[in-house]
Amino acid sequence: MGYLELGIAIVAEVVGTNFMKASDGFSRLVPTGITILAYLVCFFFFAQSLKTINLSVAYASWGGLGIILTSVVAVLVWHERISLPELAGIVLIIIGVVLCNFFSNAR
C-alpha cells in the first residue's frame, strides 16, 4: 500500500506545482485553492507512505519522479523548453531513483 500512497502523493505534488504556476503568484483564487488542496493531499499521502517505505527511498522517489513529471507537464502544457543539460540532469535523477529503489538495504 505504501507505493500506492507514494504515487498519489507524487501526482498531487505535480498537480499542486502546476496550479501554483497557474495561480500567477497566488493572485488568482481558484488555482491558489487547488494548489493548497493538492499540497495537503500530497503531504498526507506522503506521510502515510512513510509507514511502510524507508524515508530515503520514499523521498528520492517523491522528489525525483515529481521533477520528471513536472518537467513533462511543463513541456506539454506550458510549452516550456528543456535544454540538453537539463535533460541530462533529469536522466541522472532517473538513475538515482532507480538505484535508491532497487538497491536499498532498507525494507
C-alpha positions as CSV (number, residue, x, y, z in Angstrom):
1,M,0.0,0.0,0.0
2,G,2.9,2.3,0.6
3,Y,3.8,2.7,-3.0
4,L,0.2,3.5,-4.0
5,E,0.2,6.2,-1.3
6,L,3.5,7.5,-2.6
7,G,2.1,7.6,-6.1
8,I,-0.9,9.6,-5.0
9,A,1.5,12.0,-3.2
10,I,3.6,12.4,-6.3
11,V,0.6,13.1,-8.6
12,A,-0.8,15.6,-6.0
13,E,2.5,17.4,-5.8
14,V,2.7,17.7,-9.6
15,V,-0.9,19.0,-9.7
16,G,-0.1,21.5,-6.9
17,T,3.0,22.7,-8.6
18,N,1.3,23.3,-11.9
19,F,-1.6,25.1,-10.3
20,M,0.9,27.2,-8.4
21,K,2.2,28.4,-11.8
22,A,-1.4,29.0,-12.9
23,S,-2.1,31.0,-9.8
24,D,0.1,33.8,-11.1
25,G,1.9,34.4,-7.8
26,F,-1.2,33.4,-5.8
27,S,-3.2,36.3,-7.3
28,R,-5.9,34.0,-8.8
29,L,-8.2,32.5,-6.3
30,V,-9.2,29.1,-7.9
31,P,-5.7,28.0,-8.9
32,T,-4.5,29.1,-5.5
33,G,-7.1,27.0,-3.7
34,I,-6.3,24.0,-5.9
35,T,-2.6,24.4,-5.1
36,I,-3.3,24.4,-1.3
37,L,-5.6,21.4,-1.6
38,A,-3.2,19.4,-3.8
39,Y,-0.3,20.0,-1.3
40,L,-2.5,19.0,1.6
41,V,-3.3,15.7,-0.2
42,C,0.3,15.4,-1.2
43,F,1.7,15.7,2.3
44,F,-1.0,13.5,3.8
45,F,-0.3,10.6,1.4
46,F,3.5,11.1,1.6
47,A,3.2,10.8,5.4
48,Q,1.1,7.6,5.1
49,S,3.6,6.1,2.7
50,L,6.4,6.6,5.2
51,K,4.7,4.0,7.5
52,T,6.0,1.2,5.1
53,I,8.7,2.8,2.9
54,N,12.1,3.8,4.1
55,L,12.4,7.7,4.2
56,S,15.4,7.9,2.0
57,V,13.8,5.7,-0.7
58,A,10.4,7.5,-0.5
59,Y,11.9,11.0,-0.6
60,A,14.2,10.2,-3.5
61,S,11.2,8.7,-5.4
62,W,8.9,11.6,-4.5
63,G,11.4,14.3,-5.4
64,G,12.8,12.6,-8.5
65,L,9.5,11.5,-10.0
66,G,8.0,14.8,-9.1
67,I,10.8,16.6,-11.1
68,I,10.4,14.3,-14.0
69,L,6.6,14.6,-14.2
70,T,6.6,18.3,-13.6
71,S,9.1,18.7,-16.5
72,V,6.9,16.7,-18.8
73,V,3.9,18.8,-17.9
74,A,5.9,22.0,-18.3
75,V,6.8,21.0,-21.9
76,L,3.3,19.7,-22.8
77,V,1.1,22.2,-21.0
78,W,3.2,25.3,-20.5
79,H,5.2,24.9,-23.8
80,E,8.5,25.4,-22.0
81,R,11.7,24.1,-23.5
82,I,14.2,21.8,-21.8
83,S,17.8,22.3,-22.7
84,L,20.2,19.4,-23.2
85,P,21.9,19.9,-19.8
86,E,18.5,19.9,-18.1
87,L,17.6,16.7,-19.9
88,A,20.9,15.2,-18.8
89,G,20.1,16.1,-15.2
90,I,16.7,14.5,-15.4
91,V,18.3,11.3,-16.8
92,L,20.7,11.3,-13.8
93,I,17.7,11.8,-11.4
94,I,16.0,8.8,-13.0
95,I,19.2,6.7,-12.5
96,G,19.3,7.9,-8.8
97,V,15.7,6.9,-8.2
98,V,16.2,3.5,-9.7
99,L,19.4,2.9,-7.6
100,C,17.6,4.0,-4.4
101,N,14.6,1.8,-5.1
102,F,16.3,-1.4,-6.3
103,F,19.5,-1.4,-4.3
104,S,18.4,0.0,-0.9
105,N,19.1,-2.3,2.0
106,A,16.1,-0.8,3.9
107,R,13.0,-3.0,3.7
